[in-house]
Amino acid sequence: MAQTFIEVERKFLPAPDTEERLQELGGTLEHQVTFRDTYYDTPELSLMRADHWLRQREGSGWELKYAGRPVVPVTHTHYVELTAEPAIVAQLCEVLGADVLGPGGVAAVLGPLGLQEVASFVTRRSAWKLVLSGADEEEPLLRVDLDTADFGYAVGEVEALVHEKAEVSAAVEKIHSLSSMLGVPVQETAPAKVMVYLQRFRPQDYQHLLEVYSPREKPQGTKAPGSSLG
């Protein structure tokens, strides 16, 4: 049975020497991969307006991410990740105010819930892993993904996956330390690929989406309209 993780992450804009710095810090390049992500929502973007992000990743299946309680600094984001399809369907029905649907996977409920493709793009990813000096061996590895989307946007992400809310603060500290070592400015944030996709190719939807967030509650790392959102 798939587990539910809490993903703590910080997005940043990679520098020309980011990979060199990762090597100097003892990072290991795990793999390089290319994949397509397709995001689904209602025509009114009801999921995204509620900070829920439904994605089908080529070769990996379905994932639903939604915001956890705001217990981390604004430069970091804290999302619950669901990958088990029954859990995804139940959460979709809850956020969309729909009756719980019968047995079936995510694909089977797209039509009944009025969900359709709203974004699809290919990403080239270099995935790194490392352990900070002095870290507890039982702590989860930090992962750094360096992504380039097929529409020309490059973004990095430092990530830790934890199981309990009590572990979030420690994960934030580790991410902050590594970000500093990579030369990321303290207050720098960067939007995720899907938000940049909407900004460029569905600008009206992008503007409508931003309107529902206050300046301190931008979705998945967005700073402001016009800034350069897994």
Legacy VTK file of the C-alpha trace (Angstrom):
# vtk DataFile Version 3.0
C-alpha trace
ASCII
DATASET POLYDATA
POINTS 230 float
0.000 0.000 0.000
1.392 3.416 -0.965
2.366 5.627 1.917
1.375 9.236 2.444
4.356 11.542 2.634
4.784 15.136 3.665
6.981 16.843 1.125
9.008 19.814 2.328
10.649 21.638 -0.522
12.232 24.840 -1.650
12.373 25.868 -5.273
15.196 28.028 -6.593
16.674 29.277 -9.827
19.776 27.182 -10.644
23.081 28.947 -11.208
25.670 27.862 -13.804
27.779 26.290 -11.025
24.982 24.526 -9.108
26.021 21.028 -10.203
29.662 21.785 -9.429
28.682 22.892 -5.929
26.647 19.730 -5.427
29.685 17.636 -6.347
31.884 19.591 -3.943
29.365 18.935 -1.160
29.522 15.187 -1.812
26.322 14.958 -3.802
25.713 11.975 -6.048
23.979 12.179 -9.405
21.380 9.400 -9.123
19.970 9.575 -12.610
18.951 11.740 -15.518
15.502 11.190 -16.920
12.971 12.725 -19.283
9.238 12.502 -18.568
5.904 14.128 -19.359
3.645 15.615 -16.677
-0.039 16.212 -17.393
-2.129 18.259 -14.963
-5.912 17.976 -14.643
-8.473 20.392 -13.265
-11.976 21.692 -13.866
-12.465 24.457 -16.474
-12.659 26.898 -13.533
-9.408 25.521 -12.020
-11.302 24.506 -8.881
-8.492 22.253 -7.669
-5.677 24.734 -8.189
-7.737 27.489 -6.589
-7.911 25.243 -3.520
-4.133 24.595 -3.737
-4.636 21.007 -4.944
-2.523 19.755 -7.843
-3.532 16.592 -9.708
-0.821 15.215 -11.958
-0.233 12.129 -14.045
3.462 11.528 -14.616
4.490 9.354 -17.534
5.756 6.052 -16.169
4.945 6.899 -12.523
1.158 7.150 -12.284
-1.070 9.625 -10.469
-0.200 12.053 -7.690
-2.255 14.610 -5.790
-0.436 17.282 -3.798
-2.206 19.670 -1.472
-1.060 22.232 1.031
-0.354 21.278 4.601
-0.820 23.654 7.487
1.464 26.697 7.211
4.161 25.770 9.722
7.234 26.573 7.631
8.838 29.798 6.355
7.424 31.363 3.214
10.530 30.375 1.240
9.624 26.720 1.786
6.464 24.816 0.913
4.858 21.965 2.795
2.667 19.596 0.809
0.937 16.304 1.494
1.531 13.838 -1.331
-1.026 11.162 -2.178
-0.120 8.427 -4.666
-2.641 5.708 -3.771
-5.527 6.116 -6.210
-8.369 5.415 -3.712
-6.972 8.150 -1.437
-6.630 10.533 -4.381
-10.236 9.917 -5.470
-11.535 10.446 -1.920
-9.643 13.748 -1.588
-10.817 14.935 -5.015
-14.433 14.248 -4.080
-13.990 16.132 -0.809
-12.428 19.262 -2.293
-14.864 19.357 -5.220
-17.890 18.737 -3.006
-18.888 15.601 -4.917
-20.517 12.466 -3.606
-18.039 9.656 -3.013
-17.824 7.738 -6.247
-17.836 3.974 -6.644
-14.794 1.759 -7.129
-12.398 2.776 -9.852
-9.134 4.574 -10.341
-8.445 8.224 -10.991
-8.918 7.937 -14.749
-12.442 6.602 -14.195
-13.543 9.666 -12.204
-12.106 12.399 -14.427
-15.294 12.655 -16.474
-17.777 12.476 -13.567
-15.812 15.136 -11.686
-15.514 17.398 -14.727
-11.713 17.188 -14.803
-9.770 17.803 -17.995
-6.190 18.358 -19.090
-5.027 21.901 -18.365
-1.262 21.584 -18.824
1.144 19.056 -20.314
4.877 19.372 -20.812
8.114 17.384 -20.926
10.875 17.794 -18.336
14.539 16.810 -18.452
15.684 16.134 -14.875
19.039 15.605 -13.197
18.335 14.044 -9.792
20.928 14.385 -7.028
21.062 13.043 -3.482
23.304 13.928 -0.561
23.609 13.840 3.213
24.782 16.943 5.055
27.905 16.498 7.142
26.981 15.402 10.653
23.427 14.403 9.747
21.825 11.495 11.529
22.081 8.374 9.370
18.413 7.631 9.998
17.295 11.004 8.630
15.977 11.039 5.068
18.360 12.071 2.325
18.088 15.497 0.852
17.303 15.420 -2.810
17.995 18.101 -5.354
16.234 18.019 -8.707
17.438 20.256 -11.514
14.710 20.505 -14.154
14.450 22.025 -17.602
10.981 22.042 -19.180
10.436 21.828 -22.914
9.103 25.390 -22.941
12.453 26.751 -21.760
12.020 27.182 -18.011
14.734 25.853 -15.655
14.112 25.400 -11.930
15.774 23.573 -9.045
14.205 22.006 -5.978
15.684 20.930 -2.654
13.375 18.343 -1.112
12.980 16.152 1.954
10.191 13.629 2.433
8.996 12.978 5.986
6.202 10.926 7.511
5.132 13.064 10.475
4.370 16.768 10.964
6.794 16.768 13.889
9.622 16.135 11.413
8.866 19.159 9.234
10.856 21.749 11.202
14.039 19.673 11.121
13.592 19.134 7.387
13.247 22.890 6.868
16.529 23.505 8.705
18.347 20.962 6.553
16.922 22.424 3.357
17.857 25.936 4.479
21.439 24.850 5.219
21.887 23.166 1.862
20.304 26.079 0.002
22.814 28.431 1.625
25.687 26.142 0.614
24.411 26.237 -2.964
24.451 30.024 -2.921
20.684 30.470 -3.050
19.711 33.934 -1.730
17.875 33.695 1.610
14.580 35.129 0.372
14.664 33.714 -3.156
11.658 31.686 -4.268
10.880 30.342 -7.701
7.551 29.195 -9.156
6.949 25.617 -10.165
6.845 24.606 -13.808
3.070 24.295 -14.090
2.530 27.889 -12.986
5.018 29.188 -15.553
3.282 27.032 -18.177
-0.085 28.605 -17.315
1.445 32.075 -17.281
2.849 31.629 -20.781
0.147 29.585 -22.492
-3.034 30.250 -20.493
-2.438 33.778 -19.181
-6.094 34.480 -18.405
-6.344 31.335 -16.277
-3.051 32.258 -14.626
-4.325 35.690 -13.636
-7.601 34.253 -12.326
-5.634 31.751 -10.267
-3.441 34.428 -8.698
-6.481 36.482 -7.751
-7.596 33.908 -5.193
-4.331 34.059 -3.255
-3.186 36.805 -0.940
0.445 37.977 -1.317
1.486 35.614 1.467
-0.414 32.631 0.104
0.843 32.211 -3.435
0.436 28.662 -4.803
3.493 26.402 -4.801
6.068 29.136 -4.608
4.715 31.872 -6.856
5.893 35.323 -5.862
3.939 37.645 -8.108
2.484 37.859 -11.596
5.297 37.945 -14.090
7.796 36.064 -11.924
9.396 33.042 -13.341
5.317 26.524 -10.411
5.775 19.412 -9.058
LINES 1 229
228 0 1 2 3 4 5 6 7 8 9 10 11 12 13 14 15 16 17 18 19 20 21 22 23 24 25 26 27 28 29 30 31 32 33 34 35 36 37 38 39 40 41 42 43 44 45 46 47 48 49 50 51 52 53 54 55 56 57 58 59 60 61 62 63 64 65 66 67 68 69 70 71 72 73 74 75 76 77 78 79 80 81 82 83 84 85 86 87 88 89 90 91 92 93 94 95 96 97 98 99 100 101 102 103 104 105 106 107 108 109 110 111 112 113 114 115 116 117 118 119 120 121 122 123 124 125 126 127 128 129 130 131 132 133 134 135 136 137 138 139 140 141 142 143 144 145 146 147 148 149 150 151 152 153 154 155 156 157 158 159 160 161 162 163 164 165 166 167 168 169 170 171 172 173 174 175 176 177 178 179 180 181 182 183 184 185 186 187 188 189 190 191 192 193 194 195 196 197 198 199 200 201 202 203 204 205 206 207 208 209 210 211 212 213 214 215 216 217 218 219 220 221 222 223 224 225 226 227
